[in-house]
Amino acid sequence: MKIIERATGRTYKGKIEKLNLNDVKKLKNNDQFVFDWSKEARNEVYKLRIKGEDEILGLVSIINIPGEKRIHINLLEASKRNVGREKLFLNIAGILMAYIGRLAFTKRYNGFVSLQPKSALAEVYLKYGFRKVGLFLAIYNIAAIQLITKYLEDNGR
């Protein structure tokens, strides 16, 4: 997965791993994130960073729902420096969603990932291939593969 610096186009190798207790403590006093990530401790939480660096660029909290063969994204956030027109790096949200899609294939859920967006953000998720399914947005099968290919595969970019 490649994290792209918006201003220069320079690429960096990304790394996703589970959030640990130390990370949660550091996030408590970190002004780069709006949400209180300690409230997500009951869920699986993953962090995205540039390989070899400590700064967390984005976070995603998920709930595995094996009875429905899906993973639900409970919360997703890019750091403040990576939101809006002047963001430092591109692809943060896309990489995190694609990673969860790949995890859903690993669990044999056919890439089935759901989320319940805040109304203002619903349109944003549609550009990633999510579709309205009742109260939720969801992605699966071919759309999930396309998301994974775009954000996790190098594709010569």
C-alpha positions in Angstrom: 0.0 0.0 0.0 1.3 3.4 -0.9 0.6 6.6 1.0 1.0 9.6 -1.3 2.2 13.0 -0.2 -0.3 15.4 -1.7 2.1 18.3 -2.4 4.9 16.3 -4.0 3.4 13.0 -5.2 6.1 11.2 -3.3 5.0 7.8 -2.1 5.7 6.0 1.2 5.1 2.4 2.1 2.2 2.2 4.6 1.8 -0.2 7.5 -1.4 -1.3 9.2 -1.4 -3.0 12.6 -3.6 -3.4 15.6 -3.7 -0.5 18.1 -2.1 -1.4 21.4 -2.5 -0.1 24.9 0.5 2.3 24.5 -1.1 3.8 21.4 -4.4 4.3 23.2 -2.6 6.2 26.0 -0.7 8.4 23.5 -4.0 9.2 21.6 -5.6 10.5 24.8 -3.4 13.6 24.7 -3.1 13.8 20.9 -4.8 16.8 19.3 -4.6 15.2 15.8 -7.8 13.1 16.5 -11.2 14.3 17.3 -12.7 11.1 18.7 -11.8 9.5 22.0 -10.3 6.2 20.8 -10.2 4.7 24.3 -14.0 4.3 23.9 -13.3 1.8 21.0 -11.3 -0.6 23.3 -14.0 -3.3 23.1 -13.6 -3.4 19.3 -10.7 -4.3 17.1 -8.9 -1.1 16.2 -6.2 -0.7 13.5 -3.8 2.1 12.9 -2.2 3.3 9.6 1.3 4.8 9.6 4.2 5.1 7.3 6.5 2.1 7.7 9.4 3.0 10.0 7.6 6.0 11.5 5.5 6.4 14.7 2.9 8.9 13.7 -0.5 7.5 13.3 -2.2 8.8 10.1 -5.5 7.1 10.5 -7.5 4.7 12.6 -10.4 2.3 12.1 -12.5 0.5 14.6 -14.4 -2.7 13.5 -16.9 -5.2 14.8 -16.7 -8.7 13.4 -20.2 -10.1 12.9 -19.7 -13.7 12.0 -23.4 -14.6 12.1 -24.0 -12.2 9.3 -20.6 -12.8 7.6 -19.7 -9.2 7.6 -17.4 -6.7 9.3 -18.9 -3.5 10.5 -16.7 -0.3 10.5 -17.7 1.3 13.7 -15.5 4.4 13.4 -12.9 5.6 10.9 -10.8 8.7 11.3 -7.9 10.3 9.5 -5.7 12.6 11.6 -6.5 16.3 11.3 -3.4 16.9 9.1 -4.9 14.4 6.6 -8.4 15.8 6.2 -9.6 18.5 3.8 -8.1 20.2 0.7 -4.7 20.9 2.3 -4.2 17.3 3.7 -0.7 16.2 4.0 -1.2 12.6 2.6 -3.8 11.1 0.3 -5.4 7.7 0.5 -5.7 7.4 4.3 -9.4 6.5 4.4 -9.3 4.4 1.2 -6.4 2.3 2.5 -8.1 1.7 5.9 -11.4 0.6 4.2 -9.6 -1.6 1.7 -7.7 -3.3 4.5 -11.0 -4.1 6.2 -12.4 -5.4 2.9 -9.4 -7.7 2.5 -9.9 -8.8 6.1 -13.5 -9.6 5.2 -12.3 -11.8 2.4 -9.8 -13.5 4.7 -12.7 -14.4 7.0 -14.7 -15.8 4.0 -17.3 -13.0 4.1 -16.9 -12.2 0.3 -15.5 -8.8 1.2 -18.7 -7.8 3.0 -18.1 -4.6 5.0 -20.8 -2.3 6.4 -20.9 1.1 8.0 -23.4 3.6 9.2 -22.2 7.0 8.1 -23.0 10.4 9.6 -25.5 11.9 7.1 -23.0 14.5 5.9 -20.4 11.8 5.0 -22.7 9.3 3.2 -21.8 10.7 -0.2 -18.1 10.4 0.5 -18.3 6.6 1.0 -20.2 6.1 -2.3 -17.0 7.1 -4.2 -15.3 4.1 -2.6 -17.9 1.7 -4.0 -20.2 1.5 -1.0 -23.9 1.2 -1.7 -27.0 2.0 0.4 -28.4 -1.1 2.1 -31.2 -0.2 4.4 -29.8 2.1 7.1 -26.2 1.1 6.3 -23.8 1.5 3.5 -22.1 -1.7 2.4 -19.5 -3.1 0.0 -18.8 -6.7 -1.1 -17.7 -9.0 -3.9 -16.4 -7.1 -7.0 -16.7 -3.6 -5.5 -14.6 -4.8 -2.5 -12.0 -6.3 -4.8 -11.8 -3.0 -6.8 -11.3 -1.1 -3.6 -8.6 -3.5 -2.4 -6.8 -3.3 -5.8 -6.9 0.5 -5.9 -5.7 1.2 -2.4 -3.6 -1.9 -1.3 -1.9 -3.1 -4.5 1.1 -1.1 -5.8 -0.2 -1.1 -9.4 3.1 0.5 -10.5 2.1 3.8 -8.8 
